[in-house]
């Protein structure tokens, strides 16, 4: 296992440590001050042992240079988590919230060498068929629908995360992946649950995607699920399922975080007027990486990291959040490309959907600003709370206010192009991130979110 920290180096008032000396990178204390935890960890060098979940120890890379070294060195650091010492030795609790995030799946994320190249090619080729202009139109139309739900008189205020940033990726991805309503609901519930550590979320997601694949075997369509299934790499149904898990989970929750954080940054009083939305999205990716701590690697041999030895097959995680804000990087960050951040990873396992993700995020923030020209934050950005997850960096709420709009009646609303019926809903989300329930006096609407969205586009 990793060498433990020297307890004598732990100053009073520092982040909480476990009984074996590791910094606890989970729970309310971490959620309240993640940057303070990263600053403390940097005092031990480019990496330090942490508990990413109760009784789950990993080595966490907090240095930008060290992160690049690991990400770009697949000969010494591999991704196959079946190597994981503690898991194989029965030292990981069977109900640990780390297991859905770190357990092996036969997908590109957890594969190496030729197996990785084959699976990744199927993913990249399928994503390459996505038309950018159509993606922008999908995002704008989804944004129009969501804004219409909360912007009408007399409300004049909304909560960006629940009302906008969470459901928007769902509406966009519903068409891309071809999910019908009843499957889409469970797909999103499963993805959200994995990021929130909800028991049974893995099974919910797996069952829904199994049904989706069976549907596409019977009725193939022009969507990403079908393209993966028909790719020349000849993926098995199990392989298709796990590529979908990667694409959906790697797209929805992180994209929600980026849209919410970028909107809050742009609307904050301290944001410099005149800067484009692209700058807000880039700054969000730099300073608040949506995937905060992830990408487990397993050394193929014992490795030394600035005097600390990490044993072969003990997990090494990348703190994208800490690496991006590495003080040693800040000195020359202005000279780096705006895309030099590690929010999308680097090396052979870099996110294959980074360009579509950036397009969706920019289009979503621009739509919010354009549809609500006098929108403003109700509280300063620095007072907003972050979700207490070690895996992701996402705001809990982003409260806004604006002048209520008069929404056109169904009869006068301009006709919209009809989209295929491939829906989903975020209504099963729970906790602080869940959409607020409708008031008792609100009329009851039938069907899921995407069904209502399609009816809206048809003027029904």
N, C-alpha and C positions, 0 to 999 in steps of 0.2 A: 504494500500500500504506500501512499505518499508519506513522506516525512512529515510529522506533526509540527505545528508551530511551537516555538518556544514561548511558554506562558509568561516568562519574564518580560517579553517584548510587548505584552498587551497592556496599554495604558488605561488608567481609570476613565470611565465614561465612553469607552469605545463601543462599537456595535456588539450585540450579544454573541457569545461564543458557546459552542456545545461543550459537553463534558470532556471531550478529547481535544478541545482547544480550537476547533474550526469556527470560523465566522458563520453564523446562520444566515443564509441568503434566502430566507422565506419568512412569511408571517408579517404581521402589522408593522413591526419595527423596521424591517427592510423596506416595506412599501412606503412608509412615511419618509424615509431618507435613503434612497438607493445610492445617490451620489456620495453621501457620507460614508456608506459602506465601501464603495469602490475606492475612495480616497484612503481609507484605512487599509484596505488590502494592498494598495500600491506601496505602502511602507515596507512590505515584506519582499518586494521585487516584482518582476514581470508576471509572476503567478503566485497563487497561494491556495492551500486547501480550504474548501468551504463545504458546508452541508447545503446542497441544493434543495433538499427535502429532508424531513426527519429521518435520521440514520442513513442518509445517502451521501457519501463523501465523494467529491470530485476535485480535481485540480482546475482552478479557474484562471484563464489568461486575461490579464487586465491591460497589457501593453499592446499598442498598435503594431510595433515591429514584431513582437513575439507572436501576435495573432496571425500576421501575414506569414511568418515562418511556418507555423503549424498548418495553416490553410493551404499553403503552396508546396508542401512537402509530403505528398501522398506515399512516398516510399517508407517514411518513418512513422507517419501518423495515418491510420486507416479508420474507416467509418463503421465497420461491421461490429455491432454491439454484442454479437454472440461471444466475443472475446472477453467481455466485462468480467473481471475477476470476482468482485463482490457478489454479482448476480449468480455466477456459476457456483460460488461457495455458499449460497443461501444466506448472505448477509444483507440482502435488500428486502424490506418488508413486502409481502405479496400484494398488499393494498396500497403501496406507495404511489403518490401522485406523479413520481418521476418515471414510473414504468411506461405509461402511455406515450410519454415524450421521448424516452430513450430506448425502449425495447426494439429489437430488430424487426424490420419489415422488408419484404423482398421488393424494395423500390430503389430508385437512384440515390436517394439520400443516405441509405445504409449499405450501399454496395461499393465495391472497389474494382479496379482493373477492367477487364473485358466485360464483366457483368454490368458494371456501372456505365461503361461506354454504350452498351446496347440499350439499356433502359433510358439513359439520358437522351440518346438520339431520338427515341420514340417521342419523348416529351418535347424536345426542342423542335422537331419537325412538325408536331401537331400545333404547338403554339405559334409557329411561323405562319400558319394559315389564318391567324386572326388579323382582320383588317383594322388598322389603327383608326381610320375615319369612322368606321362602323362602331368601333369600341367607344369613341368619343360620343357618338350619337346615342348609343345605349346608355352611357353614363348620364348624359344630359336629360334624356327622357325619364330615366329612373329618378334623377334629382328633381325634375319638375313635379313628378307625382308625389314624392315624399314632402316637398316643400308645400304643395297644395294642401296636404293633410294637416299642417300645423300653422300655416301663415294667414289663414282667413280670419276675418273679424269674429269676435272681439279679442282674440287671444293676445297677440302681440309679443309673445315670447315662446321660447322652445328650449329643448335640451339637445344639443347637437349629437351627442353620442347615441342616445336612445332613439331619437326621432329621425336621425339622418345618417350618421357615420356607420352605425351597425347594420341597418337594413339595406343600405345602398349597394355594398358589394354583393349581397344576396341576390338582389334584383338583376344586377349585371351578370353574375355568374350563372344564374338560372338558365338564361338563354345559351350561354357559352357551353355549358355541360349537359343541357337537355334534361334537367330534372323536372318531372311532373310534380304537382302540388304535394301529394301525400308523401313522396320520397324526399322532396326538397326540405320540408319541415324537419324531418328527422336528421337529414344531413347536417343542417345548421345547428341543431340541438347537440348533435354529437361533437361537432368541431368546437363549439363554444365550451362544452363540458370538458373536453380534453385540456383546453387552455386553463380552465378554472379548477381542474382537479376533481371534477364530479365523478363519483363512482359509477361504473357502468357505461360511461360515455363512449368508450372504445367500441363496445358491443353495439351500441345504438348506431354509430357511424358505419361500422362494418356491415350490419344488416341492411341498412338503407342503400349502401352502394352496391351490395350484392344484388338487390332487386333492380337497381338502375342498369347494371350490366346485363342482367337477364332480359330486361325490356329492350335494350339496344340490340341484342342478338336477334330478337323477334322483329324489331322495327328500327333499323339503322337510320340515322338522320345526319344532317350537316352540323354536327356539334363535336366538341373536343373529346367526349367519351367515345363516340363512334370512330373518330380518327385514330385514337389510341388503339382501339380494338382492331382496326383494319391496317395498322402500320406494318411495314415489311419485316419489322423485328419479330412479329408473330408472338406477341405477349399472351400469356395464359390469362384466364379470367382473374386468377388470384393476383397476378402481376398488374393487370389493369386496375384492379381495386386499390392496390397500394400506391400506384402512381396517382390515382385520384385523391387518395388521402393526403398525399404530399401537396398536390396542387391546390386542393380546397382549403386545407388547414393552413398551408403556407400563403394563402391569398386572402382569406376572409378576415381573420382576427388581426393580422398585421396591417392590412389595408384600412380596416376600421380605425386602428390606432393612428395611422399616418394622416388620414382625413381629419380626424378629431383634433390631433395636435397641431397640424398645419393651419386649420381654421382658427384655432385659438391663438396661435402665434400671430397670424395676419391681423386678427381683430384686436390684439392687445395694444394698449396705448403706447407702449414702448417700441412698437414696430415702426420702422422708417417708412413714411408715406412714399408712394411711387415705385417701390420695389415690386417686381412681378410675383405672381403666385408661385411660380417655379422656385423662387428663392425661399419662400416659406416652407415648401415641401422639402427642398434640399436641406434647410436648416433643421427641420424636424428629423430627417434621416440621420443627420450628423449628430445632433445633440440628444435625441430621444429615440434611439434605434428601436423600432417596434418589436423585433425579436431581440430581447435584451441579453439573455444568456442561453446559449444552445450550441448546436453543432458539436456533439461529442465525438472526440477522436480517441483512438486507442494506440499508444506507442507500440511498435513492433519489437522494441528492445528498451531496456532501461535508458532513460534520457535525463540529462542534467539541464536544469533551467536556472541559470544564475546561482549555482551552488546548491540548489535543491534537486534531489533525485526523485524522479517519478518512475515507478515500476512499469514494466511492460504490461499492457492490457488493463491498467488502471485508467479510468476515463479522464480526459482532458477536455474541458468545455471552454468555448470562446465567449468572453463577455464583449459582445459587439458594442454594448452601451459604454462600457469602460474604455475599450480600445479607441472608440471614436472621440472620446473626450480626454484622452491621454494628455496630460500637461506638456509632455515632451513633444507632442505633435502640434499643440496649439501655437508654438513659436513660429512654425513655418506652414501653417495650414492655409494661409492666404495664397501661397504659391502652388498649392495642390489643386488638381481638378475638382470641380464641384461634385464629381462622381467618385472621388477617391475614398469616400466613407466605406465602412464595412457592413452597413445595414443589410446589404444583399449578399454578404459573404465575399469570398474571393477564391481563386484557384479553380480546380476541376469541379468543385461542388457549388460554385456560385449560383445564386438563384437564376434559373433560366427564364423567369417571367418578370425580371426587373423592369424592362422597358414598358410592357403593358401595365404593370402596377403603377409606375410613375405617371403614365398617361391618365389612368383612372383617377388617381389622387388629385392631379392638377385640374382635371375637368370637373371633379366633384366640388372642390373649393371654389373654383371660378363660378360654377352654377349657383352656389349659395350666395356669393357676393353680387352676382348679376340679378338674381331674382329678388333679393332683399337689399336694395342699394343703401339703406341706412342702418343695416344690421350692426350691432355692437355687443361687446361682452358685458355681462351684468356684474362680473367680478374680475379683478386683475388675474392675468395668467399665472403669476407666481403663487397665488393662493389656491389654485386648483389641486385636487387630490389625485394621486396615482393609484391604480389598482395594485394590491400587494402580491403580485405574481413574480416569481424569479425568472420566468420564461419570457414575459412580454412587458413592454412599457406602454401603458395605455391609460389615458385620463378616465377617471370615473364619470365625471360630468363636465360639460361645457355649456353653461347657461348663457343664452343670448336674448336680446330684445330687439324689436323692430316695429315699424309701422304696419299694422295689419293690412292685408290686401283684400280687395274685393274679388272673390273668385268667380269666373264666368260660370253661368249656368251650363248644364249639360247640353242644352240646345244650342248655345252660342259658342261653346268651346270648339276651337279648330280641330278638325279631324287629324288624328295621329296615325302613322303607319301601324298596322296591326302586327304584333310580335307573336311568335309561336307560343303555345301554352307550355311553358317550362318554368314553373314557379318555385316558391319556397317562402318561408317566413322566419322571422327572428322572435316570434311571440313566445317561444319556449325558453328564452334566455332568463336567467334568474339574477337575483341580487341587485347591486347598485347599477349594473349595466342594463337591466331589463327595461323594455319600453313600459311607460306608465299605462295602467289600465284605463279604458275609456270610462267616462263619467256615467253615472246611472242614467242620466237623461239622454245620452248619446244613442242614436239609432244603431241597432245591431246589424252588422254587415255579414253576409254569408261568404264562405270560402276563405282560403288563406290569403296572405299578403299578395302573392303574385296574381292570383285570380282577380283580386280587387284592382290591382294595377292594370291588368289587361282590360278589365271592364272600363276603367278610367280612360285608357287610350282609345277605346271605341266610343266614348261619349255616353256610356250607359249609366 
